[in-house]
Amino acid sequence: MSELKKSDFAYGAAISALMSNGIYPTLVSSGKRRNIYKISVNNKECELYIKSSSISNNGLYDNWIFNIEKELDELNEYLSSGKKFFILLVCIVDIFSKGELVIINSDELKALLETGKKNITISRQRTGEYMISTGRKKDEYINIRYNRFNELK
């Protein structure tokens, strides 16, 4: 019997959301901490780096924490390669019924990595954006819009 992990459901949900938005990925690499897919963006290849995390409630906001410490070399390699790529973070609320997909582009990732952080902490805002803490000051963060699928086409 093939055993399914929580991440299999999360990655499947991400692929379903992509396909519902006219984006058809191909699996390139699968691992314990992430999956990598290829898509075509404006007739150029692009890679999608997908990770998942379950919700954590800190009392004020729902947030998700994605540990990237073991992937820092790989992510920096992507940034220095000049390849177009995005990170898709599957934010799980309930593995079988509810979650969110946050899309981060390479410029946003570069800004985050420059802070020296070894994780990505995402909070949902009521304004139609996600907030990624940069760990500097309380009021310094990166805003990520909801529903960025059009940037992947």
C-alpha positions as CSV (number, residue, x, y, z in Angstrom):
1,M,0.0,0.0,0.0
2,S,1.3,3.5,-0.8
3,E,1.3,5.7,2.2
4,L,0.1,9.3,1.8
5,K,1.6,12.1,4.0
6,K,0.0,15.4,5.0
7,S,2.3,17.2,2.5
8,D,0.9,15.0,-0.4
9,F,-2.6,16.4,0.3
10,A,-1.2,20.0,0.5
11,Y,0.8,19.7,-2.7
12,G,-2.2,18.1,-4.4
13,A,-4.4,21.0,-3.3
14,A,-1.8,23.5,-4.7
15,I,-1.6,21.7,-8.0
16,S,-5.4,21.7,-8.2
17,A,-5.5,25.5,-7.5
18,L,-2.9,26.1,-10.2
19,M,-4.8,24.0,-12.8
20,S,-8.1,25.7,-11.9
21,N,-6.3,28.9,-12.9
22,G,-5.0,27.6,-16.2
23,I,-1.5,26.7,-15.0
24,Y,-0.3,23.2,-15.7
25,P,2.8,22.2,-13.8
26,T,5.2,19.3,-14.3
27,L,6.9,17.7,-11.3
28,V,10.7,18.1,-11.4
29,S,11.8,17.1,-7.9
30,S,10.1,15.7,-4.8
31,G,11.5,15.8,-1.3
32,K,10.5,15.6,2.3
33,R,10.7,19.4,2.8
34,R,9.5,20.6,-0.6
35,N,8.4,19.8,-4.2
36,I,9.6,21.6,-7.3
37,Y,7.5,22.0,-10.5
38,K,8.1,23.5,-13.9
39,I,5.6,25.7,-15.7
40,S,5.8,27.9,-18.8
41,V,5.4,31.6,-18.2
42,N,5.3,33.8,-21.4
43,N,6.9,30.9,-23.3
44,K,9.8,30.7,-20.8
45,E,10.3,28.0,-18.3
46,C,9.7,28.9,-14.7
47,E,10.1,26.8,-11.6
48,L,7.7,26.6,-8.6
49,Y,9.1,25.7,-5.2
50,I,6.2,24.4,-3.1
51,K,6.2,24.1,0.7
52,S,3.4,23.5,3.2
53,S,2.8,24.4,6.9
54,S,-0.1,24.1,9.3
55,I,-1.7,27.1,11.0
56,S,-0.3,28.5,14.2
57,N,-2.3,30.9,16.3
58,N,-0.3,33.5,18.2
59,G,-3.3,35.2,19.8
60,L,-3.5,38.2,17.5
61,Y,-3.3,36.7,14.0
62,D,-3.4,33.3,12.4
63,N,0.0,32.6,11.0
64,W,2.1,30.0,9.3
65,I,5.8,29.3,9.9
66,F,7.9,27.8,7.1
67,N,11.3,26.6,8.2
68,I,13.8,27.2,5.3
69,E,17.1,26.8,7.2
70,K,17.9,23.5,5.4
71,E,17.0,24.9,2.0
72,L,18.9,28.3,2.2
73,D,21.7,27.1,-0.1
74,E,19.2,25.8,-2.7
75,L,17.1,29.0,-2.5
76,N,20.2,31.2,-2.8
77,E,21.3,29.1,-5.8
78,Y,17.9,29.8,-7.5
79,L,18.4,33.5,-6.8
80,S,21.9,33.6,-8.2
81,S,21.0,31.5,-11.3
82,G,18.8,34.2,-12.8
83,K,16.1,31.6,-13.4
84,K,12.5,32.8,-13.0
85,F,10.9,31.1,-10.1
86,F,8.3,31.5,-7.4
87,I,7.7,30.0,-4.0
88,L,4.2,28.7,-3.4
89,L,3.5,28.3,0.3
90,V,0.5,26.1,1.1
91,C,-0.9,27.5,4.3
92,I,-3.0,24.7,5.9
93,V,-5.9,25.5,8.1
94,D,-7.6,22.1,7.9
95,I,-5.8,19.5,5.7
96,F,-9.1,18.2,4.3
97,S,-11.2,21.3,4.0
98,K,-9.4,24.6,4.2
99,G,-6.1,26.3,3.3
100,E,-4.6,29.2,1.4
101,L,-1.9,29.5,-1.2
102,V,0.7,32.3,-0.9
103,I,2.8,33.1,-3.9
104,I,6.2,34.8,-3.4
105,N,8.3,36.0,-6.3
106,S,12.1,36.0,-6.4
107,D,12.5,39.7,-5.5
108,E,10.4,39.2,-2.4
109,L,12.3,36.1,-1.4
110,K,15.6,37.9,-1.9
111,A,14.5,40.7,0.4
112,L,13.5,38.2,3.0
113,L,16.8,36.2,2.8
114,E,18.8,39.4,3.1
115,T,17.4,39.8,6.7
116,G,19.2,36.5,7.6
117,K,16.0,34.8,8.8
118,K,15.8,31.1,8.6
119,N,12.0,30.9,8.4
120,I,9.2,32.6,6.6
121,T,6.3,33.7,8.9
122,I,3.1,34.6,7.2
123,S,0.1,36.3,8.7
124,R,-3.2,36.9,7.0
125,Q,-4.4,40.5,6.9
126,R,-8.0,41.8,6.6
127,T,-6.8,44.2,3.9
128,G,-6.5,41.6,1.1
129,E,-2.8,40.9,1.7
130,Y,-0.6,38.6,3.6
131,M,2.2,40.0,5.8
132,I,5.6,38.4,6.0
133,S,7.6,39.4,9.0
134,T,11.2,40.5,8.2
135,G,12.2,40.2,11.9
136,R,13.6,43.7,12.0
137,K,11.1,46.0,13.6
138,K,7.5,45.4,14.4
139,D,6.4,47.7,11.6
140,E,8.7,46.3,8.9
141,Y,7.3,43.5,6.8
142,I,6.7,42.5,3.2
143,N,3.1,42.7,1.9
144,I,2.0,39.9,-0.5
145,R,-1.3,40.3,-2.4
146,Y,-3.9,37.5,-2.5
147,N,-4.6,35.6,-5.7
148,R,-1.4,36.3,-7.7
149,F,-2.0,33.5,-10.2
150,N,-1.9,36.0,-13.1
151,E,1.8,36.5,-12.3
152,L,2.4,32.8,-13.1
153,K,0.9,33.0,-16.6
